[in-house]
């Protein structure tokens, strides 16, 4: 599910920046808590000495940098869930071994892809003999469809919320780790309030991770169920 890179648009706000704002909370909490309770650990004095930060909107830079890291983790989870198997739903649902769409619809899809993109997808017999090649060719078809139809209002909506769930899963994976570090820090400092707050955040981000691991699977199927019929109707 590709998307052109810009500094800001509706997709980036919802799918990248919003998950970043939600998932950066444990880092900010630990920082401000330690600064308030233990001024000796305030790293601000070090940054104040770095003159090149003066004219740079640091919060914007950090937001963009953090969103990039979160997206990388989200793509890593996407790779584990989908690409190490049979690809995204736009690929594996169009395999003849899948019962999601009728075989006749898949044959029509292959004919349509051949007609529009001059790409020969494998038929059922060839797919059974070489599934890896079938997946590879279907992945290429998916990229063609994403390029052509991701600006469609319905497709864009599903793509955006897929990106949101995937990046929420990726971000909460990081947040969970940071929260656990916060708990360990609280134990090391014998700081009960820090332990309590970071334990709450640990439980919260565990729930967020589980919800969105399931959520981005469902949203990927919703995306496939939208873009494929739209492609087939676009004559």
Buried (B, 14 or more C-beta within 10 A) or exposed (E): BEBEEEEEBEBBEBBBBBBBEBBBBBBEBBBEBBBEEEEEEEEEEEEEEEEEEEEEEEEEEEBBEBBEBBBEBBBEBBEEBBBEEBBBBBBBBBBBEBEBBEEEBBBEBBEBBEEBBEBEBBEBEBBEEEBEEBBEBBBBBBEBBBEBBBEBEEBBBBBBBBBBBBBBBBBBBBBBEBBBBBBEBBEEBEBEEBBEBBBEBBEBBBEBBEBBBEBBBEBBBBBBBBBBBBBEEEE
